[in-house]
Amino acid sequence: MKKIVLCLLWLPSLVSNAQCDPALRPVIFVHGFLASGDTWSNAAYYFKQAGYCNEQLHVFDWNSVSGNGKSNEQALVQLIDRVLITTGAQQVDLVGHSAGGGLVRGLLKDSAQAQKVGRYIHIGSRKWTTSYAWFPNEKCMNIFSSGDRVAGNGAGVVDGAVNVALTEEDHYQVATSKRALNAMYDFLSSDKKKTIVNKTAEATISIAGKAVLLGDNAPIKEASITIYAIDKKTGLRKKNVASVQLKTKSTGQWGPANLSRGVPYEIELAPSDTSKKKISYYFSSFLHDDPLVYLRGIPEGSRMSALLGKIPQEQDQSALVIYSAAGAMIGGRDSVTVNGVDICSPKLTPASRTVITSFIFDDGDGVSSGQVLKQYASAPFIGGVDLLLPAGKHQVHRVYYNGQILHIPGVPSSDRILLAVLK
């Protein structure tokens, strides 16, 4: 029987949160299919600005690919109980996105567990038609969007709930956009006056997060994490700036690490098993504290690894992954290029696909066709483009994303996978 790994994470206190309101109910955020806790990075930052304490904000990581539904619910119950004990609160609020919405609605079927929940927000998920007497629809907010091509007609108005109908947001943006966050806060804190505290930008910011396997969110234990300041024009590591050395815990958690605000960084994830490939994550900058920086490893011998297919290991070519951290890459709406070649178009990244992550490498024939890589032609939220990326000492790959530019050195795919994180 396959072991199901479920991970729980609370947001560590990176900075003083002296102006927070301890009377607010704790909030637990539940991600959707193939996602992780960093789905809620925008929400955590927004809620803390609006007055939530660090210990009141929690994310629930679960195996949305091959996990057991009952085990997932039990793990969520365990987190709810732990939060109630540690905070002294009588109830928590729950927020579920996409498949996470289905998980939470399943939990609310249990009248005993529902008593522990004050309010619930359902985002980009299938609407329901039956109200529970022990948890009426009036205690629920339902956020959906006509621009969401994943939930589609399955989402929509729920009688009796507070319904928020967005128009432009894609399946990911229904959980990350400012309009969605405004609605979420207003619903959960309707008896409180919202005051967004815009703090003076600090020169030094603090980050932390988790290292997990893509898909099942199993923690990557005892991995080495090295953070380098990089040159904006070349993506090369700055030799005159000391690197930050960290290790992941048994839960996959790492940090915090203090970094310079507005500086581009490379975060290298090196598994303890040296036979497994390193992954270098590139960030154009960090502008504020972020306790939800996730580093994902590529799983092996699983349903997810079969879905991803084989990533090349060549000495003269790079393998690049583009991850859009707050919304899908949609052809006709977004502009995304690698070395001047479009990787976002109605054909490569149609709205119907809701591509969040795109794999960029040569399909093996040495020719850049610019076409969809076959192994990613039907994978949910994942795309791929056949583009040869030369590797070498003086090679630099230029990633453009809606006005944002990130330069990444042409490291061979035999050495590591390169991953650009864009917001």
C-alpha positions as CSV (number, residue, x, y, z in Angstrom):
1,M,0.0,0.0,0.0
2,K,1.4,3.3,-1.0
3,K,2.3,5.7,1.9
4,I,0.4,8.9,1.7
5,V,2.4,11.9,2.9
6,L,0.5,15.0,4.1
7,C,2.3,18.2,5.1
8,L,1.1,20.9,7.3
9,L,2.6,24.4,7.5
10,W,2.1,27.5,9.5
11,L,3.5,30.8,8.5
12,P,6.7,31.5,10.6
13,S,7.1,34.9,12.2
14,L,9.7,36.6,9.9
15,V,9.2,40.1,11.3
16,S,7.4,41.8,14.2
17,N,3.6,41.9,13.6
18,A,2.9,44.2,16.6
19,Q,-0.1,46.0,14.9
20,C,-2.0,42.8,14.4
21,D,-5.4,42.0,15.9
22,P,-5.4,38.8,18.0
23,A,-9.2,38.8,18.1
24,L,-9.4,37.8,14.4
25,R,-10.2,34.1,13.8
26,P,-7.3,32.0,12.4
27,V,-7.4,31.2,8.7
28,I,-6.4,28.0,7.0
29,F,-5.8,28.1,3.3
30,V,-6.2,24.9,1.2
31,H,-4.6,24.8,-2.3
32,G,-5.9,23.0,-5.4
33,F,-4.8,20.3,-7.8
34,L,-1.0,20.1,-8.5
35,A,-0.5,23.2,-6.3
36,S,1.2,23.9,-2.9
37,G,1.0,26.4,-0.1
38,D,2.6,29.2,-2.2
39,T,-0.7,29.6,-3.9
40,W,-1.5,31.8,-0.9
41,S,1.7,33.9,-0.9
42,N,-0.3,37.0,-2.1
43,A,-3.1,36.3,0.4
44,A,-0.7,35.9,3.4
45,Y,1.0,39.2,2.6
46,Y,-2.3,41.0,2.1
47,F,-3.9,39.6,5.3
48,K,-0.9,40.5,7.4
49,Q,-1.0,44.0,6.0
50,A,-4.6,44.2,6.9
51,G,-4.0,43.2,10.6
52,Y,-3.8,39.4,10.9
53,C,-1.1,38.0,13.2
54,N,1.5,35.6,11.9
55,E,0.1,32.7,14.0
56,Q,-3.4,33.3,12.6
57,L,-2.4,32.4,9.0
58,H,-1.8,28.8,8.0
59,V,-1.6,26.7,4.8
60,F,-2.4,23.1,4.3
61,D,-0.3,21.1,1.9
62,W,-1.8,17.9,0.6
63,N,-1.3,15.2,-2.0
64,S,-3.8,16.2,-4.7
65,V,-2.4,13.8,-7.3
66,S,-2.7,10.3,-5.6
67,G,-3.7,11.0,-2.1
68,N,-6.5,9.4,-0.2
69,G,-9.6,11.6,0.3
70,K,-10.3,10.4,3.8
71,S,-6.7,10.8,4.9
72,N,-6.6,14.3,3.5
73,E,-9.7,15.2,5.5
74,Q,-8.2,13.7,8.7
75,A,-5.0,15.6,8.2
76,L,-7.0,18.8,7.8
77,V,-8.9,18.1,10.9
78,Q,-5.6,17.6,12.8
79,L,-4.4,21.0,11.6
80,I,-7.6,22.7,12.6
81,D,-7.4,21.1,16.1
82,R,-3.7,22.2,16.4
83,V,-4.5,25.7,15.4
84,L,-7.4,26.0,17.9
85,I,-5.1,24.8,20.7
86,T,-2.1,27.0,19.9
87,T,-4.2,30.1,19.3
88,G,-6.9,29.6,21.9
89,A,-9.5,30.5,19.3
90,Q,-13.0,28.9,19.3
91,Q,-13.2,28.5,15.6
92,V,-11.1,28.8,12.4
93,D,-12.0,30.2,9.0
94,L,-11.3,28.0,5.9
95,V,-10.4,29.0,2.4
96,G,-10.4,26.3,-0.4
97,H,-9.3,26.8,-4.0
98,S,-10.3,24.5,-6.9
99,A,-9.9,20.9,-5.7
100,G,-9.2,22.3,-2.3
101,G,-12.8,23.5,-2.3
102,G,-14.0,20.0,-2.8
103,L,-11.8,18.8,0.1
104,V,-13.3,21.5,2.5
105,R,-16.9,20.9,1.4
106,G,-16.4,17.3,2.2
107,L,-15.1,18.1,5.6
108,L,-18.2,20.4,6.3
109,K,-20.5,17.4,5.7
110,D,-19.4,16.3,9.2
111,S,-21.5,18.4,11.6
112,A,-19.1,17.9,14.5
113,Q,-16.1,19.2,12.4
114,A,-18.2,22.0,10.9
115,Q,-18.8,23.4,14.4
116,K,-15.1,24.3,14.5
117,V,-15.4,26.5,11.4
118,G,-16.7,30.1,11.5
119,R,-16.8,30.9,7.8
120,Y,-15.8,29.3,4.6
121,I,-14.6,30.8,1.3
122,H,-15.0,28.6,-1.9
123,I,-12.8,29.7,-4.8
124,G,-12.8,28.6,-8.4
125,S,-14.5,25.3,-7.5
126,R,-17.6,23.4,-8.3
127,K,-20.8,25.0,-7.0
128,W,-23.0,23.1,-4.6
129,T,-26.8,22.9,-4.5
130,T,-27.4,21.5,-1.0
131,S,-27.1,23.7,2.1
132,Y,-26.1,21.9,5.4
133,A,-28.4,22.8,8.3
134,W,-25.4,22.8,10.6
135,F,-23.3,25.0,8.2
136,P,-25.8,27.2,6.2
137,N,-24.8,28.8,2.9
138,E,-25.0,32.2,4.7
139,K,-21.7,31.3,6.3
140,C,-20.0,30.8,2.9
141,M,-18.5,33.1,0.3
142,N,-18.3,31.7,-3.3
143,I,-15.8,33.4,-5.7
144,F,-15.9,32.5,-9.4
145,S,-14.9,34.0,-12.7
146,S,-16.1,34.0,-16.2
147,G,-12.5,34.0,-17.2
148,D,-11.9,30.7,-15.4
149,R,-11.7,28.0,-18.0
150,V,-11.0,25.2,-15.6
151,A,-14.0,25.5,-13.2
152,G,-16.1,26.7,-16.2
153,N,-19.8,26.1,-16.0
154,G,-19.3,23.9,-13.0
155,A,-18.8,27.1,-10.9
156,G,-21.4,29.8,-10.5
157,V,-23.9,31.2,-8.1
158,V,-24.7,29.4,-4.9
159,D,-28.1,30.2,-3.4
160,G,-27.8,31.9,0.0
161,A,-24.0,32.3,-0.1
162,V,-22.2,35.6,-0.6
163,N,-21.4,35.3,-4.3
164,V,-18.5,37.2,-6.0
165,A,-18.6,37.0,-9.8
166,L,-15.3,38.1,-11.3
167,T,-14.9,38.6,-15.1
168,E,-11.2,38.5,-16.1
169,E,-9.4,36.4,-13.6
170,D,-8.2,33.0,-14.8
171,H,-8.3,29.8,-12.6
172,Y,-5.3,30.8,-10.6
173,Q,-6.0,34.5,-10.4
174,V,-9.4,33.9,-8.7
175,A,-7.2,33.1,-5.6
176,T,-4.4,35.6,-6.1
177,S,-5.9,38.8,-7.5
178,K,-6.4,42.0,-5.6
179,R,-10.2,41.9,-6.2
180,A,-10.4,38.4,-4.8
181,L,-8.3,39.2,-1.8
182,N,-10.4,42.3,-1.0
183,A,-13.5,40.2,-1.1
184,M,-12.0,37.5,1.0
185,Y,-10.8,39.8,3.7
186,D,-14.1,41.8,3.8
187,F,-16.1,38.6,4.3
188,L,-13.9,37.1,7.0
189,S,-13.6,40.4,8.9
190,S,-17.0,42.0,8.2
191,D,-17.1,43.2,11.8
192,K,-13.7,44.8,11.7
193,K,-12.5,48.0,10.1
194,K,-10.0,47.2,7.4
195,T,-6.8,49.2,7.7
196,I,-4.0,48.3,5.2
197,V,-0.7,49.1,6.8
198,N,1.7,50.1,4.0
199,K,5.1,49.8,5.8
200,T,8.2,51.7,4.7
201,A,10.1,49.5,2.4
202,E,13.0,47.9,4.3
203,A,16.4,47.4,2.7
204,T,16.5,43.9,4.1
205,I,13.7,41.4,3.7
206,S,13.3,37.8,5.1
207,I,12.1,34.7,3.2
208,A,11.4,31.1,4.1
209,G,9.4,28.2,2.7
210,K,9.4,24.5,1.9
211,A,11.0,22.1,-0.5
212,V,8.5,19.5,-1.8
213,L,8.0,17.1,-4.7
214,L,5.9,18.5,-7.4
215,G,2.3,17.1,-7.2
216,D,2.3,15.1,-4.0
217,N,4.0,17.7,-1.8
218,A,6.1,15.1,-0.1
219,P,8.8,17.0,1.8
220,I,12.4,17.0,0.4
221,K,14.4,16.2,3.6
222,E,17.9,17.2,4.4
223,A,18.4,19.0,1.1
224,S,21.0,21.7,0.7
225,I,19.8,25.2,-0.2
226,T,22.2,27.9,-1.3
227,I,21.1,31.4,-2.1
228,Y,23.2,33.6,-4.4
229,A,22.8,37.2,-5.4
230,I,23.1,37.3,-9.2
231,D,24.1,39.8,-11.8
232,K,21.0,41.3,-13.5
233,K,22.6,41.2,-17.0
234,T,24.1,37.7,-17.0
235,G,22.4,35.8,-14.2
236,L,25.8,34.8,-12.9
237,R,26.5,34.5,-9.2
238,K,28.1,37.6,-7.7
239,K,31.5,36.6,-6.3
240,N,31.7,39.6,-3.9
241,V,28.5,38.7,-2.1
242,A,28.5,35.8,0.4
243,S,26.0,33.0,-0.3
244,V,23.5,31.9,2.3
245,Q,23.7,28.2,3.2
246,L,20.6,26.3,4.6
247,K,19.3,22.8,5.1
248,T,15.7,21.6,4.8
249,K,14.1,20.0,7.9
250,S,12.3,16.7,8.0
251,T,9.1,18.6,7.0
252,G,10.9,20.2,4.0
253,Q,10.8,23.6,5.7
254,W,13.8,25.9,5.4
255,G,14.8,29.4,6.4
256,P,14.3,32.2,7.3
257,A,17.1,33.9,5.3
258,N,17.7,37.6,5.2
259,L,18.2,39.1,1.7
260,S,18.5,42.5,0.1
261,R,15.3,44.0,-1.2
262,G,15.0,44.4,-5.0
263,V,18.0,42.2,-5.9
264,P,17.8,39.2,-8.2
265,Y,18.6,35.9,-6.7
266,E,19.3,32.3,-7.5
267,I,18.2,29.6,-5.0
268,E,19.8,26.3,-5.6
269,L,18.1,23.1,-4.4
270,A,20.4,20.2,-4.1
271,P,18.8,16.9,-2.8
272,S,20.7,14.9,-0.2
273,D,20.8,12.1,-2.8
274,T,23.6,13.3,-5.1
275,S,22.4,11.1,-8.0
276,K,19.3,13.4,-8.3
277,K,19.6,16.6,-10.3
278,K,20.0,20.0,-8.8
279,I,17.4,22.7,-9.6
280,S,18.3,26.4,-9.6
281,Y,15.4,28.8,-9.1
282,Y,15.8,32.3,-10.4
283,F,13.9,35.3,-9.0
284,S,14.0,38.8,-10.4
285,S,13.7,40.2,-6.8
286,F,11.9,39.9,-3.5
287,L,10.1,43.1,-2.5
288,H,8.8,42.1,0.9
289,D,9.0,39.3,3.4
290,D,7.7,36.0,2.1
291,P,7.3,32.9,4.3
292,L,5.9,30.9,1.4
293,V,8.7,30.4,-1.1
294,Y,8.3,26.9,-2.4
295,L,11.1,24.9,-4.1
296,R,9.7,21.9,-6.0
297,G,11.7,18.8,-6.9
298,I,10.9,16.6,-9.9
299,P,9.4,13.3,-8.6
300,E,10.6,9.9,-9.9
301,G,8.8,6.6,-10.4
302,S,5.4,8.1,-9.8
303,R,2.3,9.1,-11.7
304,M,3.6,12.7,-11.7
305,S,7.0,11.7,-13.2
306,A,5.3,9.8,-16.0
307,L,3.2,12.9,-16.7
308,L,6.2,15.1,-16.9
309,G,8.2,12.8,-19.2
310,K,11.9,12.7,-19.4
311,I,13.8,16.0,-19.1
312,P,17.0,15.9,-21.2
313,Q,20.4,15.7,-19.7
314,E,22.7,17.3,-22.3
315,Q,26.1,18.9,-21.9
316,D,25.5,21.4,-24.7
317,Q,21.9,22.4,-24.0
318,S,19.9,23.9,-21.2
319,A,16.5,22.8,-19.8
320,L,14.4,25.7,-18.6
321,V,11.1,25.8,-16.7
322,I,9.0,28.9,-16.6
323,Y,6.7,29.2,-13.5
324,S,4.1,31.9,-13.4
325,A,3.5,32.3,-9.7
326,A,0.3,34.4,-9.6
327,G,-1.7,33.5,-12.8
328,A,-1.7,31.4,-16.0
329,M,0.2,32.3,-19.1
330,I,-2.6,32.9,-21.6
331,G,-2.0,33.5,-25.3
332,G,-3.4,36.7,-26.6
333,R,-3.4,38.2,-23.0
334,D,0.2,37.7,-21.8
335,S,3.5,38.2,-23.5
336,V,6.2,35.6,-22.6
337,T,9.4,35.0,-24.6
338,V,12.6,33.0,-24.2
339,N,15.5,34.4,-26.2
340,G,13.0,36.4,-28.3
341,V,10.9,33.3,-29.1
342,D,7.2,33.4,-28.1
343,I,6.3,30.6,-25.7
344,C,2.9,32.0,-25.0
345,S,0.4,32.1,-27.9
346,P,-3.2,30.9,-28.5
347,K,-1.7,27.7,-29.9
348,L,0.9,27.0,-27.2
349,T,-0.9,28.4,-24.1
350,P,-4.6,28.7,-24.9
351,A,-7.0,30.0,-22.2
352,S,-8.6,26.5,-22.1
353,R,-5.2,25.0,-21.0
354,T,-4.6,27.4,-18.1
355,V,-0.8,26.8,-18.3
356,I,1.0,27.8,-15.1
357,T,4.3,26.0,-15.8
358,S,6.0,25.6,-19.1
359,F,9.0,23.3,-19.9
360,I,11.4,24.7,-22.5
361,F,14.0,22.4,-24.2
362,D,14.8,20.7,-27.5
363,D,12.8,17.6,-28.3
364,G,15.9,15.7,-29.4
365,D,16.2,16.6,-33.1
366,G,18.4,19.7,-32.6
367,V,15.9,21.9,-34.3
368,S,13.8,24.6,-32.6
369,S,10.3,24.1,-34.1
370,G,8.5,26.3,-31.5
371,Q,5.8,23.7,-31.3
372,V,4.2,22.1,-28.3
373,L,6.3,19.4,-26.7
374,K,4.2,16.2,-27.1
375,Q,4.5,14.9,-23.5
376,Y,2.9,18.2,-22.3
377,A,0.2,18.4,-24.9
378,S,-2.6,17.5,-22.6
379,A,-1.2,17.8,-19.1
380,P,-3.3,20.0,-16.8
381,F,-1.7,23.3,-16.0
382,I,1.6,22.2,-17.6
383,G,2.8,23.1,-21.1
384,G,6.0,22.8,-23.0
385,V,7.7,24.2,-26.1
386,D,10.4,22.7,-28.4
387,L,13.2,25.3,-28.3
388,L,16.9,24.5,-28.3
389,L,18.7,26.4,-25.6
390,P,22.5,26.4,-26.2
391,A,24.5,25.9,-23.0
392,G,28.0,27.2,-22.5
393,K,30.2,29.5,-20.5
394,H,29.1,32.7,-22.2
395,Q,25.5,31.7,-23.0
396,V,22.7,33.7,-21.4
397,H,19.0,33.0,-21.7
398,R,16.7,36.0,-21.7
399,V,13.2,35.5,-20.2
400,Y,10.6,38.2,-20.8
401,Y,7.3,38.1,-19.0
402,N,4.8,41.0,-19.3
403,G,7.5,43.6,-19.0
404,Q,9.6,41.7,-16.5
405,I,13.1,40.6,-17.7
406,L,15.2,37.8,-16.1
407,H,18.6,36.7,-17.4
408,I,19.6,33.1,-16.7
409,P,23.1,31.6,-17.4
410,G,23.2,28.8,-20.0
411,V,24.0,25.9,-17.6
412,P,23.9,22.4,-19.2
413,S,20.9,20.3,-18.5
414,S,23.3,17.5,-17.5
415,D,24.2,19.6,-14.5
416,R,20.8,21.1,-13.4
417,I,17.4,22.2,-14.3
418,L,16.9,26.0,-14.6
419,L,13.6,27.4,-13.3
420,A,12.4,31.0,-13.7
421,V,9.9,32.2,-11.1
422,L,7.8,35.1,-12.5
423,K,5.1,37.2,-10.8
